[in-house]
Amino acid sequence: VKRTARKLLEMYPTEFTDDFETNKNLVKKYLDVKSKKLRNQIAGYITRLVKIRKRLEQ
C-alpha cells in the first residue's frame, strides 16, 4: 500500500490533494485495484502524505 501510494505521488505530484474523495477517484483512474478496501487504503495514505507535505512547507 505504502509503496504504491508513494509511486503514484511521484508520478502525479500535482494531481493529488488533501481531499480523500478526490484522491479515491484518482487512484481508481490510475490503478486497476480489484477491492474497494485496498483502493481506500491507498487513497487514505496518499491523503496523509499530502497533508504532511503541506504542513512541512509552511
N, CA, C and O atoms as a CHARMM CRD file, in Angstrom:
* protein
*
  232
    1    1 VAL  N      0.83400  -1.19100   0.00000 PROA 1      0.00000
    2    1 VAL  CA     0.00000   0.00000   0.00000 PROA 1      0.00000
    3    1 VAL  C      0.87700   1.25200   0.00000 PROA 1      0.00000
    4    1 VAL  O      0.68300   2.15000  -0.81900 PROA 1      0.00000
    5    2 LYS  N      1.83700   1.30900   0.91500 PROA 2      0.00000
    6    2 LYS  CA     2.67800   2.49600   1.03200 PROA 2      0.00000
    7    2 LYS  C      3.55000   2.68400  -0.19900 PROA 2      0.00000
    8    2 LYS  O      3.70800   3.80400  -0.68400 PROA 2      0.00000
    9    3 ARG  N      4.11300   1.60400  -0.70300 PROA 3      0.00000
   10    3 ARG  CA     4.97100   1.68400  -1.88200 PROA 3      0.00000
   11    3 ARG  C      4.18000   2.18000  -3.08700 PROA 3      0.00000
   12    3 ARG  O      4.64600   3.04000  -3.83400 PROA 3      0.00000
   13    4 THR  N      2.99900   1.64300  -3.26900 PROA 4      0.00000
   14    4 THR  CA     2.14300   2.04400  -4.38700 PROA 4      0.00000
   15    4 THR  C      1.73500   3.50300  -4.26000 PROA 4      0.00000
   16    4 THR  O      1.73100   4.23800  -5.24800 PROA 4      0.00000
   17    5 ALA  N      1.39600   3.92200  -3.05700 PROA 5      0.00000
   18    5 ALA  CA     0.98400   5.31300  -2.83500 PROA 5      0.00000
   19    5 ALA  C      2.12800   6.27300  -3.13600 PROA 5      0.00000
   20    5 ALA  O      1.92500   7.29800  -3.78600 PROA 5      0.00000
   21    6 ARG  N      3.32400   5.94600  -2.67000 PROA 6      0.00000
   22    6 ARG  CA     4.47600   6.81600  -2.92900 PROA 6      0.00000
   23    6 ARG  C      4.78500   6.88000  -4.42000 PROA 6      0.00000
   24    6 ARG  O      5.13200   7.93800  -4.94700 PROA 6      0.00000
   25    7 LYS  N      4.65600   5.73800  -5.09700 PROA 7      0.00000
   26    7 LYS  CA     4.91600   5.68600  -6.53500 PROA 7      0.00000
   27    7 LYS  C      3.92600   6.57300  -7.29500 PROA 7      0.00000
   28    7 LYS  O      4.31600   7.30500  -8.20500 PROA 7      0.00000
   29    8 LEU  N      2.65100   6.50600  -6.92200 PROA 8      0.00000
   30    8 LEU  CA     1.63800   7.35000  -7.55700 PROA 8      0.00000
   31    8 LEU  C      1.92000   8.83000  -7.29800 PROA 8      0.00000
   32    8 LEU  O      1.75600   9.65900  -8.19400 PROA 8      0.00000
   33    9 LEU  N      2.34100   9.16200  -6.08600 PROA 9      0.00000
   34    9 LEU  CA     2.65800  10.55500  -5.77300 PROA 9      0.00000
   35    9 LEU  C      3.86200  11.05100  -6.56600 PROA 9      0.00000
   36    9 LEU  O      3.91900  12.22200  -6.94300 PROA 9      0.00000
   37   10 GLU  N      4.82500  10.16600  -6.81900 PROA 10     0.00000
   38   10 GLU  CA     5.97600  10.53200  -7.64300 PROA 10     0.00000
   39   10 GLU  C      5.55400  10.79100  -9.08000 PROA 10     0.00000
   40   10 GLU  O      6.00700  11.74800  -9.70700 PROA 10     0.00000
   41   11 MET  N      4.68000   9.93000  -9.59700 PROA 11     0.00000
   42   11 MET  CA     4.27900  10.02800 -10.99300 PROA 11     0.00000
   43   11 MET  C      3.34500  11.21200 -11.24100 PROA 11     0.00000
   44   11 MET  O      3.42700  11.85200 -12.28900 PROA 11     0.00000
   45   12 TYR  N      2.46400  11.50700 -10.29600 PROA 12     0.00000
   46   12 TYR  CA     1.47200  12.57200 -10.45300 PROA 12     0.00000
   47   12 TYR  C      1.47300  13.48300  -9.22400 PROA 12     0.00000
   48   12 TYR  O      0.49600  13.49600  -8.47600 PROA 12     0.00000
   49   13 PRO  N      2.53700  14.23600  -9.00400 PROA 13     0.00000
   50   13 PRO  CA     2.63100  15.01900  -7.76100 PROA 13     0.00000
   51   13 PRO  C      1.61900  16.15400  -7.65100 PROA 13     0.00000
   52   13 PRO  O      1.22200  16.51500  -6.54300 PROA 13     0.00000
   53   14 THR  N      1.19600  16.72100  -8.77200 PROA 14     0.00000
   54   14 THR  CA     0.27600  17.85800  -8.70100 PROA 14     0.00000
   55   14 THR  C     -1.18700  17.43700  -8.72600 PROA 14     0.00000
   56   14 THR  O     -2.06800  18.24300  -8.42500 PROA 14     0.00000
   57   15 GLU  N     -1.45300  16.19400  -9.07900 PROA 15     0.00000
   58   15 GLU  CA    -2.83600  15.71500  -9.21300 PROA 15     0.00000
   59   15 GLU  C     -3.51300  15.52500  -7.85100 PROA 15     0.00000
   60   15 GLU  O     -4.67400  15.89200  -7.67400 PROA 15     0.00000
   61   16 PHE  N     -2.78800  14.95500  -6.90000 PROA 16     0.00000
   62   16 PHE  CA    -3.38800  14.56600  -5.62600 PROA 16     0.00000
   63   16 PHE  C     -3.49900  15.74900  -4.67500 PROA 16     0.00000
   64   16 PHE  O     -2.63100  16.62100  -4.64100 PROA 16     0.00000
   65   17 THR  N     -4.58600  15.76500  -3.90000 PROA 17     0.00000
   66   17 THR  CA    -4.84000  16.85200  -2.95500 PROA 17     0.00000
   67   17 THR  C     -4.98000  16.27200  -1.55000 PROA 17     0.00000
   68   17 THR  O     -4.72600  15.08800  -1.32900 PROA 17     0.00000
   69   18 ASP  N     -5.38400  17.11400  -0.60800 PROA 18     0.00000
   70   18 ASP  CA    -5.60600  16.61800   0.75300 PROA 18     0.00000
   71   18 ASP  C     -7.06700  16.22500   0.96600 PROA 18     0.00000
   72   18 ASP  O     -7.52300  16.11200   2.10400 PROA 18     0.00000
   73   19 ASP  N     -7.80000  16.01600  -0.13100 PROA 19     0.00000
   74   19 ASP  CA    -9.19100  15.57600  -0.07300 PROA 19     0.00000
   75   19 ASP  C     -9.26600  14.08600  -0.40600 PROA 19     0.00000
   76   19 ASP  O     -8.86900  13.66700  -1.49300 PROA 19     0.00000
   77   20 PHE  N     -9.77300  13.29900   0.52400 PROA 20     0.00000
   78   20 PHE  CA    -9.81500  11.84600   0.36300 PROA 20     0.00000
   79   20 PHE  C    -10.65500  11.41900  -0.83400 PROA 20     0.00000
   80   20 PHE  O    -10.23800  10.55000  -1.60000 PROA 20     0.00000
   81   21 GLU  N    -11.82400  12.01100  -1.00700 PROA 21     0.00000
   82   21 GLU  CA   -12.73200  11.61100  -2.09400 PROA 21     0.00000
   83   21 GLU  C    -12.09300  11.84000  -3.46300 PROA 21     0.00000
   84   21 GLU  O    -12.21500  11.00000  -4.35500 PROA 21     0.00000
   85   22 THR  N    -11.42200  12.96400  -3.62600 PROA 22     0.00000
   86   22 THR  CA   -10.73300  13.25500  -4.88500 PROA 22     0.00000
   87   22 THR  C     -9.63700  12.23200  -5.13200 PROA 22     0.00000
   88   22 THR  O     -9.50500  11.70300  -6.23600 PROA 22     0.00000
   89   23 ASN  N     -8.85400  11.95800  -4.10200 PROA 23     0.00000
   90   23 ASN  CA    -7.75700  11.00100  -4.23600 PROA 23     0.00000
   91   23 ASN  C     -8.27800   9.60100  -4.53600 PROA 23     0.00000
   92   23 ASN  O     -7.65200   8.84600  -5.28000 PROA 23     0.00000
   93   24 LYS  N     -9.41300   9.26100  -3.96000 PROA 24     0.00000
   94   24 LYS  CA   -10.01200   7.94500  -4.20300 PROA 24     0.00000
   95   24 LYS  C    -10.34200   7.78500  -5.68700 PROA 24     0.00000
   96   24 LYS  O    -10.07000   6.74000  -6.27900 PROA 24     0.00000
   97   25 ASN  N    -10.92300   8.81300  -6.27800 PROA 25     0.00000
   98   25 ASN  CA   -11.25600   8.75400  -7.69900 PROA 25     0.00000
   99   25 ASN  C    -10.00700   8.72600  -8.57100 PROA 25     0.00000
  100   25 ASN  O     -9.99500   8.06100  -9.60700 PROA 25     0.00000
  101   26 LEU  N     -8.95600   9.43800  -8.16600 PROA 26     0.00000
  102   26 LEU  CA    -7.71200   9.42500  -8.92900 PROA 26     0.00000
  103   26 LEU  C     -7.03800   8.05900  -8.86200 PROA 26     0.00000
  104   26 LEU  O     -6.50200   7.58500  -9.86400 PROA 26     0.00000
  105   27 VAL  N     -7.05900   7.42600  -7.69900 PROA 27     0.00000
  106   27 VAL  CA    -6.48700   6.08100  -7.57100 PROA 27     0.00000
  107   27 VAL  C     -7.25400   5.11900  -8.46900 PROA 27     0.00000
  108   27 VAL  O     -6.66100   4.26700  -9.13100 PROA 27     0.00000
  109   28 LYS  N     -8.56300   5.25900  -8.48600 PROA 28     0.00000
  110   28 LYS  CA    -9.40500   4.42200  -9.34100 PROA 28     0.00000
  111   28 LYS  C     -9.05600   4.63200 -10.81600 PROA 28     0.00000
  112   28 LYS  O     -9.06700   3.69100 -11.60900 PROA 28     0.00000
  113   29 LYS  N     -8.74800   5.87800 -11.16800 PROA 29     0.00000
  114   29 LYS  CA    -8.42400   6.22700 -12.55500 PROA 29     0.00000
  115   29 LYS  C     -7.05900   5.66600 -12.97100 PROA 29     0.00000
  116   29 LYS  O     -6.92000   5.14200 -14.07600 PROA 29     0.00000
  117   30 TYR  N     -6.05700   5.77000 -12.10000 PROA 30     0.00000
  118   30 TYR  CA    -4.68900   5.41100 -12.46200 PROA 30     0.00000
  119   30 TYR  C     -4.33900   3.95200 -12.20000 PROA 30     0.00000
  120   30 TYR  O     -3.41200   3.42700 -12.81700 PROA 30     0.00000
  121   31 LEU  N     -5.04900   3.29500 -11.31200 PROA 31     0.00000
  122   31 LEU  CA    -4.74500   1.90100 -10.97600 PROA 31     0.00000
  123   31 LEU  C     -5.95000   1.01500 -11.23100 PROA 31     0.00000
  124   31 LEU  O     -7.09400   1.46800 -11.20100 PROA 31     0.00000
  125   32 ASP  N     -5.67400  -0.23800 -11.48000 PROA 32     0.00000
  126   32 ASP  CA    -6.74100  -1.22700 -11.60000 PROA 32     0.00000
  127   32 ASP  C     -6.77900  -2.02000 -10.29700 PROA 32     0.00000
  128   32 ASP  O     -6.24800  -3.12700 -10.21100 PROA 32     0.00000
  129   33 VAL  N     -7.41400  -1.43700  -9.29100 PROA 33     0.00000
  130   33 VAL  CA    -7.48800  -2.05500  -7.97200 PROA 33     0.00000
  131   33 VAL  C     -8.78200  -2.85900  -7.88600 PROA 33     0.00000
  132   33 VAL  O     -9.87000  -2.33800  -8.13200 PROA 33     0.00000
  133   34 LYS  N     -8.64600  -4.12000  -7.53600 PROA 34     0.00000
  134   34 LYS  CA    -9.80300  -5.01400  -7.50100 PROA 34     0.00000
  135   34 LYS  C    -10.74600  -4.70400  -6.34000 PROA 34     0.00000
  136   34 LYS  O    -11.96400  -4.66700  -6.52100 PROA 34     0.00000
  137   35 SER  N    -10.18800  -4.48300  -5.15200 PROA 35     0.00000
  138   35 SER  CA   -11.05500  -4.32500  -3.98300 PROA 35     0.00000
  139   35 SER  C    -11.18500  -2.85700  -3.57200 PROA 35     0.00000
  140   35 SER  O    -10.25300  -2.06500  -3.71600 PROA 35     0.00000
  141   36 LYS  N    -12.34500  -2.52900  -3.06800 PROA 36     0.00000
  142   36 LYS  CA   -12.62300  -1.17600  -2.59900 PROA 36     0.00000
  143   36 LYS  C    -11.75900  -0.85400  -1.38100 PROA 36     0.00000
  144   36 LYS  O    -11.28600   0.27300  -1.23200 PROA 36     0.00000
  145   37 LYS  N    -11.55600  -1.83200  -0.52100 PROA 37     0.00000
  146   37 LYS  CA   -10.77500  -1.62000   0.69900 PROA 37     0.00000
  147   37 LYS  C     -9.34200  -1.21300   0.36800 PROA 37     0.00000
  148   37 LYS  O     -8.80500  -0.28300   0.96900 PROA 37     0.00000
  149   38 LEU  N     -8.72500  -1.90400  -0.57900 PROA 38     0.00000
  150   38 LEU  CA    -7.35100  -1.59500  -0.95500 PROA 38     0.00000
  151   38 LEU  C     -7.26200  -0.21000  -1.59300 PROA 38     0.00000
  152   38 LEU  O     -6.33800   0.55100  -1.30600 PROA 38     0.00000
  153   39 ARG  N     -8.21700   0.11500  -2.45400 PROA 39     0.00000
  154   39 ARG  CA    -8.24500   1.43500  -3.08900 PROA 39     0.00000
  155   39 ARG  C     -8.34700   2.53000  -2.03200 PROA 39     0.00000
  156   39 ARG  O     -7.65300   3.54300  -2.11300 PROA 39     0.00000
  157   40 ASN  N     -9.20800   2.32500  -1.04700 PROA 40     0.00000
  158   40 ASN  CA    -9.38700   3.31700   0.01000 PROA 40     0.00000
  159   40 ASN  C     -8.14400   3.45000   0.87900 PROA 40     0.00000
  160   40 ASN  O     -7.81600   4.55000   1.32500 PROA 40     0.00000
  161   41 GLN  N     -7.45000   2.34300   1.12600 PROA 41     0.00000
  162   41 GLN  CA    -6.22600   2.40000   1.92000 PROA 41     0.00000
  163   41 GLN  C     -5.15300   3.20600   1.19600 PROA 41     0.00000
  164   41 GLN  O     -4.47200   4.02800   1.80800 PROA 41     0.00000
  165   42 ILE  N     -5.00300   2.97100  -0.10500 PROA 42     0.00000
  166   42 ILE  CA    -4.01500   3.70800  -0.89200 PROA 42     0.00000
  167   42 ILE  C     -4.37500   5.19100  -0.91900 PROA 42     0.00000
  168   42 ILE  O     -3.51300   6.04500  -0.71100 PROA 42     0.00000
  169   43 ALA  N     -5.64200   5.49600  -1.17300 PROA 43     0.00000
  170   43 ALA  CA    -6.08600   6.89500  -1.21600 PROA 43     0.00000
  171   43 ALA  C     -5.90600   7.57000   0.14200 PROA 43     0.00000
  172   43 ALA  O     -5.51600   8.73600   0.20400 PROA 43     0.00000
  173   44 GLY  N     -6.18000   6.86000   1.21200 PROA 44     0.00000
  174   44 GLY  CA    -6.00900   7.41500   2.55400 PROA 44     0.00000
  175   44 GLY  C     -4.56400   7.71500   2.87500 PROA 44     0.00000
  176   44 GLY  O     -4.26000   8.73900   3.48700 PROA 44     0.00000
  177   45 TYR  N     -3.67000   6.83300   2.46800 PROA 45     0.00000
  178   45 TYR  CA    -2.24900   7.05600   2.72400 PROA 45     0.00000
  179   45 TYR  C     -1.73500   8.23400   1.89700 PROA 45     0.00000
  180   45 TYR  O     -0.93900   9.03800   2.38400 PROA 45     0.00000
  181   46 ILE  N     -2.19200   8.33500   0.64500 PROA 46     0.00000
  182   46 ILE  CA    -1.80500   9.47100  -0.19600 PROA 46     0.00000
  183   46 ILE  C     -2.28900  10.77400   0.43800 PROA 46     0.00000
  184   46 ILE  O     -1.55500  11.76100   0.47200 PROA 46     0.00000
  185   47 THR  N     -3.51900  10.77400   0.93800 PROA 47     0.00000
  186   47 THR  CA    -4.07000  11.96400   1.58200 PROA 47     0.00000
  187   47 THR  C     -3.21900  12.36700   2.77900 PROA 47     0.00000
  188   47 THR  O     -2.92800  13.54700   2.97400 PROA 47     0.00000
  189   48 ARG  N     -2.82700  11.39100   3.57000 PROA 48     0.00000
  190   48 ARG  CA    -1.99100  11.67200   4.74000 PROA 48     0.00000
  191   48 ARG  C     -0.63700  12.25400   4.31800 PROA 48     0.00000
  192   48 ARG  O     -0.15900  13.21300   4.92300 PROA 48     0.00000
  193   49 LEU  N     -0.01700  11.67300   3.27600 PROA 49     0.00000
  194   49 LEU  CA     1.27700  12.17100   2.80700 PROA 49     0.00000
  195   49 LEU  C      1.17400  13.60200   2.28400 PROA 49     0.00000
  196   49 LEU  O      2.05600  14.42100   2.54100 PROA 49     0.00000
  197   50 VAL  N      0.11000  13.90500   1.55800 PROA 50     0.00000
  198   50 VAL  CA    -0.07300  15.25800   1.02300 PROA 50     0.00000
  199   50 VAL  C     -0.24600  16.25400   2.16500 PROA 50     0.00000
  200   50 VAL  O      0.31500  17.34900   2.12300 PROA 50     0.00000
  201   51 LYS  N     -1.02000  15.88300   3.18400 PROA 51     0.00000
  202   51 LYS  CA    -1.21900  16.77800   4.32800 PROA 51     0.00000
  203   51 LYS  C      0.09600  17.03500   5.05900 PROA 51     0.00000
  204   51 LYS  O      0.36300  18.16000   5.48300 PROA 51     0.00000
  205   52 ILE  N      0.91300  16.00000   5.20800 PROA 52     0.00000
  206   52 ILE  CA     2.21300  16.15100   5.87100 PROA 52     0.00000
  207   52 ILE  C      3.11200  17.07400   5.05800 PROA 52     0.00000
  208   52 ILE  O      3.77700  17.94500   5.61800 PROA 52     0.00000
  209   53 ARG  N      3.13700  16.88900   3.74400 PROA 53     0.00000
  210   53 ARG  CA     3.95400  17.74800   2.88300 PROA 53     0.00000
  211   53 ARG  C      3.53500  19.20700   3.00200 PROA 53     0.00000
  212   53 ARG  O      4.38200  20.09500   3.09600 PROA 53     0.00000
  213   54 LYS  N      2.22900  19.45200   2.99700 PROA 54     0.00000
  214   54 LYS  CA     1.74100  20.83000   3.11100 PROA 54     0.00000
  215   54 LYS  C      2.15500  21.44100   4.44500 PROA 54     0.00000
  216   54 LYS  O      2.53300  22.61100   4.50700 PROA 54     0.00000
  217   55 ARG  N      2.08100  20.65100   5.50700 PROA 55     0.00000
  218   55 ARG  CA     2.44800  21.14000   6.82800 PROA 55     0.00000
  219   55 ARG  C      3.94000  21.47500   6.89300 PROA 55     0.00000
  220   55 ARG  O      4.32900  22.45800   7.52300 PROA 55     0.00000
  221   56 LEU  N      4.77700  20.65600   6.24200 PROA 56     0.00000
  222   56 LEU  CA     6.21400  20.88900   6.26200 PROA 56     0.00000
  223   56 LEU  C      6.61200  22.09600   5.41700 PROA 56     0.00000
  224   56 LEU  O      7.61200  22.75100   5.71100 PROA 56     0.00000
  225   57 GLU  N      5.84500  22.39500   4.37700 PROA 57     0.00000
  226   57 GLU  CA     6.16400  23.52700   3.50800 PROA 57     0.00000
  227   57 GLU  C      5.87000  24.87000   4.16900 PROA 57     0.00000
  228   57 GLU  O      6.44600  25.88400   3.77600 PROA 57     0.00000
  229   58 GLN  N      5.00400  24.89400   5.14600 PROA 58     0.00000
  230   58 GLN  CA     4.63600  26.16700   5.78800 PROA 58     0.00000
  231   58 GLN  C      5.69100  26.67000   6.72600 PROA 58     0.00000
  232   58 GLN  O      5.52200  27.72600   7.33600 PROA 58     0.00000
